[in-house]
């Protein structure tokens, strides 16, 4: 029954329809409350389990990220230091016998370019892995070169030691980063499921609370319409005319919709 049909009814018939509806709800709502309570009881431990799993990965990710950042920060400081030492060695002639190909593409410049991309650009996981692989290859090449240069140039000891320490820190940062990405990938579906289940739980709790609120209202609502049908509609009609004339309504409007759609047999939901 739509609004137009309801408005076309007389007071007695309208009251009868409302009373019928209220009695139907009084019978149906306890079952709805039970169903919503069972849903909430089932979902609650599932949500908590997912939250704990998500938080475990999130905490591990945060820890690994901090350790990676600390290692990268120290390594980047050493990168600047090795470039300074290298410049001094070049000026003093300590690097006079460099391999031309290596001199053309210095390790420090190549590493710095990679670090700038990692630090400043928004990269996908695939791009991050590619850059880390490039850095790993450069560091391996540098280690071989350093061993050769240290043997032939004893004065390069400081440069070699600084470079090797830098290389060790970058390697450590790479391992931490890879471990962090593993936890990120594992955590993504867990977090997505947690968000979904939490929304379901919140919806079940809302519907449970609304069911309980309507159950509390049912008894007084049924009594009101039974008494109104028995005693007549003079008070209601007088109040309706006052409201129609601009007066204030004495009826408290409650925002208490049904928790789920319910239709009495042979009729439509009001």
DACOR-V160759 format. One record per helix or strand. SS is the DSSP state (2 for helix, 1 for strand). FROM is the first residue (numbers start at 0). LEN is the number of residues. If there is no record, write none. Layout:
BEGIN
[[SS FROM LEN] [SS FROM LEN]]
END
This chain:
BEGIN
[[2 2 6] [2 10 82] [2 99 5] [2 106 14] [2 124 28] [2 153 78] [2 233 11]]
END
